[in-house]
């Protein structure tokens, strides 16, 4: 619900549980007043404090009013060079070379439904949404900023985006364009980020704000393995079930910045958007630049409700998925079984083993195209290697389908090998500056997806493959960071646009796939979790979580990922042991329990499994199919914190009606005299009674919530247990 009070100039945005308020004051400055637990519609500008502060100048139009300073007031979209010395939301190099921008309120509009962003991912839907558009204008230069707010009352979600337009008569250059600026009148907050690297993504880091700027971001051309474009600001004593928490997610898959500044007056500013480093966008007169969307959730009751609200909103209002609300197929991928060394008969044998154990989708990974016998060549030549696969996909796919399996395919469209026909024909299609040698990454270069002709060529090649056979799934991979970022299609003064134009090009190709192949299930991947962000989920409803498939390492990786992103989007598979990353040998039962907290599938040569292991796999597949709706659509609860202690890790899925639950527990390495395990369950209905795994004993819901459930000690390293709870009919 959105309310505008013309008398006070306040805009009030209500969701079911939260309120967001701002005010266009008498000087036309848009001030942020409040974001937090729901309050009434009244004017909250009494929270503002006006005091003469030394070295905080007074903006034009304020006259001799020394207590009015942009440096001390909370801004809704902070400006640059005119007296606010905190983090700026936008910077524009004006035609005269100055970096001055002073945005004042001009007009607004409230309308039903959700705004859309051309060429960019965004939450969608007409029902349940309202849009507020506020136009700010710099009276000297004519630069305009249209602030867009989407409110989804039911899901407690507020989205923000910005369009910046040059209404002047000369070109200007946009040097910074944040999507989100949020000011708090307090500094006693913790900043939570999700960091790591390749094969160790999204580890939780939490620290109190200190004076100055704390930030995370990426300059790799992707959202990156190293830092994720999702952050939390929360009260310092906030936990899973208590304390005020703010989650902010950027719907963008390229270079980003998320920065929190604790100012000299102990207030806090959070900004989030495209990273300004290597960014400079020329705006000719009349041209508009659209910054990506950011999504906000405020939870007055801890981290768990924040997670639930993001999960529900992403599942229902961001992911455009033919499988939405349906169970996705259990797959078997050949990579860890064969790598590049396979032929059609070997692939069919893996698929046959999978079909016999209840799997439904076979995925052929890297090595099926061009001269791709290792990772040094072939990328860009998207023609089937008929030495490996005689007759191409037209011959292979019917053999797979005859087993009752769907067929999927790995592709890496953004890359090219120097040892390829494509590169020999078009070397200028790869990113790289003239006269400079290009850095190598995995023996491949990056195609210039900012160029339409490059994208058109790649898309036509992919379509030929997809049209040659019945392909129901693709895994879209991207296996190196961008470097040598220079495009032959842009003049020298516009090379600062390449990173963003590249990302727009990736989105363009993904959107074409979504449009032309509406039944295709696409899984995103970037060396595992290097591009796991809300922007990609708009195009790829699931993302390979990490190239690290070790079950024990995955406990942290998947837990960190699920703070924002739903379990149904987390690509998770059972792989062979000893694990390729850690050389650890976790039991098959444990690997299955961990992979079930995701999309679920297998990466191994099933023909090498023992008869006992195959029966375990068969049981796991059956269990996942039976529990898939509960796992993927239910509420996810963290029962322990694996970032503090891996003695044992436990989590829980609970159906929305609270009548079903699945509790999973994994132990760490064996130790003598381990503590007793008593888990206090979450999300159950205290008024209901539950039966566990169909047993005779009936448990009181309130007792399971408050007294807990005792787990027997489990001997050995890395053991796992799962318990299924179902409410007993009265």
C-alpha positions in Angstrom: 0.0 0.0 0.0 1.3 3.5 -0.9 0.1 6.7 0.6 1.1 10.3 -0.4 0.3 13.1 2.0 0.4 16.4 0.0 0.4 18.5 3.1 3.5 17.0 4.6 5.1 15.8 1.4 5.5 12.3 2.8 5.4 9.0 0.9 4.5 6.0 3.0 5.0 2.5 1.7 3.4 -0.3 3.7 3.8 -4.0 3.4 2.1 -6.5 5.8 4.7 -6.1 8.5 6.9 -3.1 7.5 6.7 0.6 6.7 9.0 2.7 4.5 8.7 6.5 4.6 10.4 9.4 2.9 9.6 13.1 2.5 10.2 15.8 -0.2 11.0 18.7 2.1 10.6 22.4 1.6 13.9 22.6 -0.4 12.8 19.8 -2.7 15.4 17.4 -1.1 14.0 13.8 -0.8 14.8 12.7 2.7 14.6 9.2 4.0 12.6 9.0 7.3 12.0 5.4 8.2 12.2 1.7 7.2 11.3 -0.8 9.8 8.4 -2.7 11.6 5.0 -1.5 10.5 3.8 1.8 12.0 1.0 4.2 11.1 0.7 6.7 8.3 1.7 9.7 10.3 4.5 12.1 9.4 7.8 10.8 10.9 9.8 13.9 10.0 10.0 14.7 13.7 12.9 12.1 13.7 15.1 14.5 11.7 17.6 16.5 13.7 18.8 20.0 12.6 22.0 21.2 14.2 24.8 23.5 13.1 27.7 21.1 12.5 31.1 22.4 11.7 32.5 21.6 8.2 29.0 20.5 7.0 28.1 23.2 4.4 24.6 24.4 3.6 23.2 23.7 0.1 22.0 26.4 -2.3 18.6 27.6 -1.6 18.9 27.2 2.2 20.0 30.8 2.6 21.6 31.5 6.0 20.1 28.4 7.6 23.3 26.9 9.1 21.4 24.0 10.6 20.3 22.6 7.2 23.0 20.5 5.6 22.9 17.5 3.2 25.9 16.2 5.2 23.8 15.6 8.2 20.4 14.6 6.8 19.3 11.1 5.7 19.0 11.0 1.9 16.8 8.9 -0.3 19.2 9.1 -3.2 22.4 10.9 -2.3 24.1 13.4 -4.6 27.7 14.4 -5.3 29.8 17.5 -4.9 27.2 19.8 -3.3 27.8 19.2 0.4 27.1 15.5 1.3 30.5 13.9 1.9 29.2 10.4 2.5 28.8 7.7 -0.1 27.2 9.1 -3.3 24.4 7.4 -5.1 25.2 9.0 -8.5 28.1 10.9 -10.1 27.8 12.7 -13.4 30.6 14.3 -15.3 28.9 17.4 -16.6 29.8 18.9 -20.0 32.0 21.5 -18.3 34.0 18.7 -16.6 32.5 19.3 -13.1 31.3 16.3 -11.0 28.4 18.2 -9.4 24.9 16.8 -9.1 22.1 18.3 -7.0 18.8 16.4 -7.4 15.5 18.0 -6.2 12.0 16.7 -6.2 10.0 17.5 -9.4 7.0 15.1 -9.5 5.7 11.7 -8.7 3.2 9.0 -9.8 1.6 6.1 -8.0 0.1 3.3 -10.2 -1.0 -0.3 -9.8 1.2 -3.2 -10.8 5.0 -3.6 -11.0 7.3 -1.5 -13.2 9.5 -3.4 -15.7 13.1 -2.7 -16.7 14.0 -3.1 -20.3 16.8 -5.5 -20.8 17.3 -6.2 -17.1 16.0 -8.8 -14.7 13.3 -7.6 -12.2 10.6 -9.1 -10.0 7.4 -9.3 -11.9 3.6 -9.4 -11.6 0.6 -7.1 -11.8 -1.4 -8.6 -8.9 -0.3 -7.7 -5.4 2.1 -4.9 -6.6 2.1 -1.1 -6.6 4.7 1.2 -8.2 5.8 4.6 -7.0 7.8 6.7 -9.4 9.5 9.9 -8.0 11.2 12.2 -10.4 14.2 14.2 -9.2 15.9 16.9 -11.3 19.2 18.8 -11.2 18.0 22.3 -12.1 21.4 23.4 -13.5 22.2 20.5 -15.8 18.8 19.0 -16.5 20.0 15.5 -15.4 16.9 13.6 -14.1 16.7 10.6 -11.8 13.5 8.6 -11.8 13.4 6.6 -8.6 11.2 3.5 -8.9 9.8 1.7 -6.0 7.8 -1.6 -6.2 5.8 -2.7 -3.1 4.6 -6.3 -2.8 2.5 -6.1 0.4 1.9 -9.8 0.8 5.6 -10.8 0.6 7.0 -7.9 2.6 9.1 -7.0 -0.4 10.2 -3.5 -1.6 12.2 -3.2 -4.8 14.1 -0.2 -6.0 15.6 0.9 -9.4 16.7 4.1 -11.0 16.6 5.6 -14.4 19.0 8.5 -15.1 18.2 10.7 -18.1 20.1 13.6 -19.7 17.6 16.4 -20.4 20.4 18.9 -21.1 21.6 19.9 -24.6 25.1 18.5 -24.4 26.5 15.0 -23.6 27.3 14.1 -20.0 29.0 11.0 -18.6 27.5 8.9 -15.8 30.4 7.7 -13.6 28.4 6.2 -10.8 24.8 4.8 -10.7 23.8 3.1 -7.5 20.5 1.2 -7.5 19.9 1.6 -3.7 20.7 4.2 -1.1 19.3 3.5 2.5 20.2 5.7 5.5 19.7 4.6 9.1 19.8 6.9 12.1 21.9 4.4 14.0 25.3 2.7 13.8 25.0 -0.1 16.3 24.6 -2.6 13.5 26.4 -5.7 12.1 27.2 -6.0 8.5 26.8 -9.6 7.2 28.4 -10.6 3.9 28.9 -13.9 2.0 32.4 -14.3 0.8 35.0 -16.9 -0.3 36.4 -18.0 -3.6 36.2 -20.8 -6.2 35.1 -24.0 -4.4 34.5 -22.1 -1.2 31.7 -19.8 -2.0 29.4 -17.8 0.2 30.9 -18.3 3.7 29.1 -16.0 6.2 31.1 -13.1 7.7 29.7 -10.9 10.3 31.2 -7.8 12.0 30.1 -4.7 13.7 30.2 -1.5 11.6 33.3 0.6 12.4 33.8 4.2 11.4 34.3 4.7 7.7 33.3 2.5 4.8 33.1 -1.3 4.7 32.4 -2.8 1.3 32.3 -5.9 -0.8 32.1 -6.1 -4.5 33.4 -7.6 -7.8 35.6 -6.3 -10.6 35.7 -9.7 -12.4 32.8 -9.1 -14.8 30.7 -11.5 -12.8 29.1 -11.2 -9.4 31.9 -13.6 -8.5 32.8 -16.5 -6.2 34.6 -14.0 -3.9 31.7 -11.8 -2.8 27.9 -12.1 -3.3 25.6 -9.2 -4.2 23.4 -9.9 -1.1 24.2 -8.3 2.3 22.5 -8.0 5.6 22.5 -5.2 8.2 21.2 -6.3 11.5 21.1 -5.4 15.2 24.2 -6.7 17.0 22.3 -9.2 19.1 20.1 -10.4 16.2 19.8 -14.2 15.7 17.7 -16.6 13.8 14.5 -15.8 15.7 15.0 -12.3 17.2 16.3 -8.9 16.3 15.8 -6.4 13.5 17.4 -7.5 10.2 17.6 -5.8 6.8 18.4 -7.9 3.7 19.4 -6.3 0.4 19.9 -8.2 -2.8 21.0 -6.7 -6.1 19.5 -8.3 -9.3 22.7 -8.0 -11.3 25.3 -10.5 -12.4 28.3 -8.3 -13.3 30.6 -5.9 -11.4 28.9 -4.7 -8.3 29.5 -2.7 -5.1 27.8 -3.0 -1.7 29.1 -0.5 0.8 28.1 0.6 4.3 29.4 3.8 5.8 29.3 4.6 9.5 29.5 8.4 9.5 31.1 10.9 11.9 27.7 11.3 13.6 27.1 7.5 14.1 24.5 7.0 11.4 24.7 4.5 8.6 24.4 4.6 4.9 24.1 1.5 2.7 24.5 1.8 -1.1 24.4 -1.0 -3.7 24.7 -1.0 -7.4 27.1 -1.4 -10.4 30.7 -1.0 -9.3 31.9 2.5 -10.3 35.4 1.3 -11.1 35.8 0.8 -14.9 32.3 2.3 -15.3 31.7 5.5 -17.4 28.5 5.7 -19.5 28.0 8.5 -22.0 24.5 10.1 -22.0 23.7 12.0 -25.1 20.9 14.6 -24.8 17.6 12.7 -24.3 19.3 9.4 -23.5 18.4 7.3 -20.4 20.5 4.8 -18.4 18.7 2.2 -16.2 20.4 0.9 -13.1 19.6 -2.7 -12.0 17.0 -3.5 -9.5 17.6 -4.0 -5.8 15.3 -5.9 -3.4 14.8 -5.1 0.3 13.3 -7.2 3.1 13.0 -6.0 6.6 12.4 -8.6 9.4 11.8 -7.4 12.9 12.0 -11.0 14.1 15.4 -12.3 13.1 17.2 -13.8 10.2 14.9 -16.8 9.6 11.8 -14.7 8.6 14.0 -12.6 6.3 15.2 -15.8 4.6 11.6 -17.0 4.2 10.4 -13.8 2.6 13.3 -13.8 0.1 12.7 -17.4 -0.7 9.0 -17.0 -1.3 9.4 -13.9 -3.4 12.1 -15.3 -5.6 10.3 -18.6 -6.2 7.0 -16.9 -7.0 7.8 -13.5 -8.4 11.3 -13.7 -9.9 11.9 -17.2 -11.3 10.1 -17.7 -14.6 10.2 -21.4 -14.7 8.1 -24.0 -16.5 8.7 -26.2 -13.5 7.6 -23.5 -11.0 5.7 -25.3 -8.3 6.6 -28.7 -9.8 9.3 -31.2 -9.0 12.3 -30.8 -11.3 13.8 -34.0 -12.8 16.5 -36.0 -10.9 19.5 -35.9 -13.2 22.8 -37.8 -13.8 25.7 -35.8 -15.3 28.6 -37.6 -16.9 31.4 -35.1 -16.1 32.9 -36.6 -13.0 32.6 -40.1 -14.6 34.3 -39.3 -17.9 35.5 -35.7 -18.2 36.4 -35.4 -21.9 36.9 -39.1 -22.5 33.6 -40.6 -23.8 31.8 -42.0 -26.7 28.1 -42.6 -27.4 28.1 -46.1 -25.9 29.7 -44.9 -22.7 27.1 -42.1 -22.3 24.2 -44.5 -22.9 25.6 -46.9 -20.3 25.7 -44.1 -17.7 22.1 -43.1 -18.6 20.9 -46.7 -18.5 22.3 -47.1 -15.0 20.6 -43.9 -13.9 17.3 -44.9 -15.4 17.4 -48.2 -13.6 17.8 -46.3 -10.3 14.9 -43.9 -11.0 16.7 -40.9 -12.5 14.9 -38.9 -15.2 17.4 -36.6 -17.0 20.8 -37.4 -18.6 23.1 -34.4 -19.0 26.1 -34.6 -21.4 28.7 -32.2 -20.1 31.8 -30.6 -21.7 33.6 -32.3 -24.6 30.8 -33.0 -27.2 31.6 -30.3 -29.7 34.4 -29.1 -32.1 37.9 -30.4 -31.4 37.2 -30.5 -27.6 39.4 -33.3 -26.2 40.7 -31.1 -23.5 40.2 -27.6 -22.2 42.6 -26.0 -24.6 40.4 -25.8 -27.7 37.0 -26.0 -29.4 35.1 -23.4 -27.5 33.0 -21.3 -30.0 32.6 -24.2 -32.5 29.1 -25.4 -31.4 29.0 -28.4 -33.8 28.8 -31.9 -32.6 32.1 -33.9 -32.7 30.9 -36.8 -34.8 34.2 -38.8 -34.1 32.9 -39.1 -30.5 29.2 -39.1 -31.4 28.5 -40.6 -34.9 25.3 -39.2 -36.3 25.3 -36.3 -33.8 22.6 -35.6 -31.4 20.0 -36.9 -33.8 21.5 -40.4 -33.2 22.3 -40.1 -29.5 19.2 -38.5 -28.0 16.7 -41.1 -29.2 18.9 -43.8 -27.5 18.7 -41.8 -24.2 15.0 -41.2 -24.5 14.4 -44.9 -25.2 15.5 -45.4 -21.6 12.8 -43.1 -20.3 15.3 -40.3 -19.8 15.2 -36.6 -20.9 18.4 -35.2 -22.5 20.4 -32.2 -21.4 23.5 -30.4 -22.6 26.4 -28.4 -21.3 27.3 -25.2 -23.2 29.7 -22.2 -22.6 28.5 -19.6 -25.1 30.4 -16.6 -23.8 33.9 -18.1 -24.4 36.1 -18.9 -27.3 39.3 -20.9 -27.7 42.2 -19.6 -29.7 42.3 -23.1 -31.1 38.9 -22.9 -32.8 37.4 -22.1 -36.2 35.5 -19.2 -34.7 38.6 -17.4 -33.4 40.5 -18.0 -36.6 37.7 -16.3 -38.5 37.0 -13.5 -36.1 39.8 -12.8 -33.6 38.4 -9.3 -33.1 35.3 -10.8 -31.5 37.2 -11.6 -28.3 37.7 -8.9 -25.7 41.2 -7.4 -26.0 43.0 -4.1 -26.8 45.0 -3.7 -30.0 48.7 -4.3 -29.6 48.4 -6.0 -26.3 48.7 -9.7 -25.6 45.5 -11.1 -24.0 45.6 -12.8 -20.6 44.6 -16.5 -20.7 42.2 -18.1 -18.3 41.5 -21.9 -18.7 43.1 -21.5 -22.2 40.1 -19.4 -23.3 39.2 -15.9 -24.2 36.0 -14.0 -23.6 33.7 -13.2 -26.5 32.6 -9.6 -26.8 28.9 -10.0 -25.9 28.5 -6.2 -26.0 28.3 -6.7 -29.8 25.1 -7.6 -31.5 26.7 -9.5 -34.3 28.7 -11.7 -31.9 25.6 -12.6 -29.9 23.6 -13.3 -33.1 26.3 -15.7 -34.3 26.4 -17.6 -31.0 22.7 -17.7 -30.7 22.2 -19.1 -34.2 24.8 -21.8 -33.4 23.1 -22.8 -30.2 19.7 -22.9 -31.9 21.0 -25.3 -34.5 22.0 -27.7 -31.8 18.8 -27.3 -29.9 16.7 -27.8 -33.0 18.6 -30.9 -34.0 17.2 -33.0 -31.2 14.8 -33.0 -28.3 16.9 -31.1 -25.7 15.0 -30.3 -22.5 17.8 -28.9 -20.3 21.0 -26.9 -20.8 23.7 -26.0 -18.3 25.1 -22.5 -19.2 28.6 -22.3 -17.9 31.1 -19.4 -17.8 34.6 -20.5 -16.7 36.8 -17.4 -16.3 36.8 -13.9 -15.1 36.8 -11.0 -17.6 40.1 -9.4 -18.4 41.5 -7.2 -21.3 38.1 -5.5 -21.3 38.2 -3.5 -24.6 35.7 -3.6 -27.4 36.5 -3.0 -31.1 32.9 -1.8 -31.5 33.2 1.3 -29.2 35.4 4.4 -29.5 38.1 5.2 -26.9 35.9 7.5 -24.9 33.2 4.8 -24.4 35.3 1.8 -23.2 33.9 2.4 -19.7 30.6 1.0 -21.0 31.9 -2.4 -22.0 31.5 -4.3 -18.7 27.8 -3.3 -18.4 27.1 -3.8 -22.1 28.6 -7.2 -21.9 26.2 -8.1 -19.1 23.3 -6.7 -21.0 24.3 -8.9 -23.9 24.3 -12.0 -21.7 20.9 -11.2 -20.5 19.7 -10.6 -24.1 20.8 -14.0 -25.2 19.2 -15.7 -22.1 16.0 -13.8 -22.7 15.9 -15.0 -26.3 16.3 -18.6 -25.1 13.5 -18.1 -22.6 11.3 -16.7 -25.4 12.1 -19.2 -28.2 12.4 -22.4 -26.0 9.8 -21.9 -23.3 9.9 -25.5 -22.1 13.7 -25.5 -21.7 15.1 -25.9 -18.2 18.3 -23.8 -17.9 20.8 -24.1 -15.1 23.3 -21.3 -14.6 26.9 -21.9 -13.8 30.2 -20.0 -13.6 32.9 -22.4 -12.4 30.2 -23.4 -10.0 28.9 -20.5 -7.9 30.7 -17.6 -9.5 27.5 -16.0 -10.8 24.9 -17.1 -8.2 22.8 -14.0 -7.9 19.2 -12.9 -8.1 19.7 -11.4 -11.6 20.6 -14.8 -13.1 17.7 -16.5 -11.3 15.4 -14.4 -13.5 16.7 -16.3 -16.5 18.1 -19.6 -15.0 15.7 -21.0 -12.3 18.6 -23.0 -10.8 22.3 -22.4 -10.5 25.2 -24.8 -9.9 26.1 -23.9 -6.4 29.8 -24.8 -6.4 32.3 -26.9 -8.3 33.1 -28.3 -4.8 30.8 -31.3 -4.4 32.3 -32.5 -1.1 29.3 -33.1 1.2 31.0 -31.6 4.3 32.2 -28.4 2.5 28.8 -28.1 0.9 27.2 -27.8 4.4 28.7 -24.3 4.6 28.4 -23.4 1.0 24.7 -24.3 0.7 23.8 -22.8 4.1 25.4 -19.5 3.1 23.6 -19.5 -0.2 20.2 -20.3 1.3 20.3 -17.1 3.5 18.8 -15.4 0.4 18.3 -17.8 -2.4 15.7 -20.6 -2.3 16.6 -24.3 -2.0 14.9 -25.0 -5.2 17.5 -22.9 -7.0 20.6 -24.5 -5.5 22.3 -27.0 -7.8 23.4 -29.9 -5.6 24.6 -33.4 -6.7 26.0 -36.6 -5.2 29.5 -37.2 -6.5 32.0 -40.0 -6.3 34.5 -40.4 -3.5 37.3 -39.7 -2.7 36.0 -36.3 -3.6 37.9 -34.5 -6.4 38.3 -31.3 -4.4 39.1 -32.6 -0.9 39.9 -36.3 -1.3 37.4 -36.9 1.5 35.2 -40.0 1.5 31.9 -39.2 3.0 29.3 -42.1 3.0 26.8 -42.3 0.2 24.0 -41.7 2.7 25.5 -38.5 3.8 26.2 -37.2 0.3 22.6 -37.9 -0.5 21.2 -36.0 2.5 23.3 -33.0 1.7 22.4 -33.0 -2.0 18.7 -33.2 -1.1 19.0 -29.6 0.2 19.0 -28.5 -3.4 17.9 -29.5 -6.9 19.3 -33.1 -6.4 21.2 -35.2 -8.9 24.3 -37.4 -9.4 27.8 -36.9 -11.0 29.5 -40.3 -11.0 30.0 -43.5 -13.0 27.1 -45.4 -11.6 28.5 -48.6 -13.2 31.3 -48.5 -10.6 28.9 -48.5 -7.6 28.5 -51.7 -5.6 25.1 -53.4 -5.4 24.6 -51.9 -1.9 25.5 -48.4 -3.1 23.0 -48.7 -5.9 20.3 -49.7 -3.5 21.2 -46.6 -1.4 21.0 -44.4 -4.5 17.6 -46.0 -5.5 16.3 -45.2 -2.0 17.6 -41.6 -2.1 16.0 -41.0 -5.5 12.7 -42.3 -4.2 12.9 -40.3 -1.0 13.7 -37.1 -2.9 10.7 -37.6 -5.3 8.4 -38.2 -2.3 9.7 -35.1 -0.4 10.5 -32.8 -3.3 7.5 -30.4 -2.7 8.3 -30.2 1.0 12.0 -29.5 0.3 11.6 -27.0 -2.6 8.4 -25.2 -1.6 8.5 -25.4 2.2 10.1 -23.1 4.6 13.8 -23.7 5.3 15.2 -23.4 8.9 18.8 -23.4 10.1 18.9 -25.5 13.3 22.6 -25.1 13.8 25.4 -22.7 12.6 28.0 -24.6 10.5 30.1 -21.4 10.3 30.8 -21.7 14.0 30.8 -25.4 14.7 30.8 -28.5 12.4 30.4 -31.0 15.2 27.0 -31.6 13.7 25.0 -29.5 11.2 21.2 -29.7 11.1 18.5 -28.0 9.1 14.8 -28.5 8.6 12.1 -28.1 5.8 8.5 -27.4 6.9 5.4 -27.3 4.7 3.5 -24.0 4.6 0.6 -25.6 6.4 3.0 -26.9 9.1 1.7 -30.5 8.8 5.0 -32.0 7.4 8.6 -31.5 8.2 11.9 -33.1 7.2 14.9 -32.8 9.6 18.4 -33.5 8.3 21.5 -33.9 10.4 25.1 -34.5 9.4 28.0 -35.1 11.9 31.6 -33.9 11.5 34.7 -36.0 12.0 34.4 -38.6 14.8 35.6 -37.5 18.3 35.6 -39.2 21.7 33.0 -38.1 24.2 30.8 -36.1 21.8 28.0 -34.0 23.4 24.5 -35.4 23.3 22.4 -34.1 20.4 19.1 -32.4 21.3 17.5 -30.4 18.5 14.8 -27.9 19.2 12.8 -28.0 16.0 11.3 -25.0 14.3 8.2 -24.1 12.3 5.9 -26.8 13.6 2.4 -26.1 14.9 2.5 -26.3 18.7 -1.2 -27.3 18.7 -0.5 -30.4 16.4 0.9 -33.8 17.2 3.4 -35.5 15.0 4.5 -39.0 14.1 8.2 -39.5 13.0 9.0 -41.8 10.1 5.6 -43.5 10.5 6.5 -44.9 13.9 4.0 -45.6 16.7 5.1 -42.9 19.1 3.3 -39.5 18.8 5.1 -36.3 19.7 3.5 -33.1 20.9 4.3 -30.2 18.6 5.0 -27.7 21.4 7.3 -30.2 23.1 9.3 -30.6 19.9 9.6 -26.9 19.6 10.6 -26.1 23.1 12.0 -29.3 24.7 13.4 -30.6 21.5 14.1 -34.0 20.0 17.0 -36.3 21.1 19.2 -37.8 18.4 21.2 -40.9 19.3 25.0 -40.6 19.0 26.2 -41.7 15.6 29.5 -43.5 15.4 32.0 -42.7 12.6 33.0 -39.8 10.5 30.5 -37.7 8.5 27.3 -39.6 9.3 23.8 -38.5 8.5 20.2 -39.0 9.5 16.9 -37.7 8.2 13.6 -37.7 10.0 10.2 -37.2 8.4 7.5 -35.7 10.6 3.8 -35.8 9.7 0.9 -34.4 11.7 -1.4 -37.0 13.2 -5.1 -36.5 12.3 -7.2 -35.7 15.3 
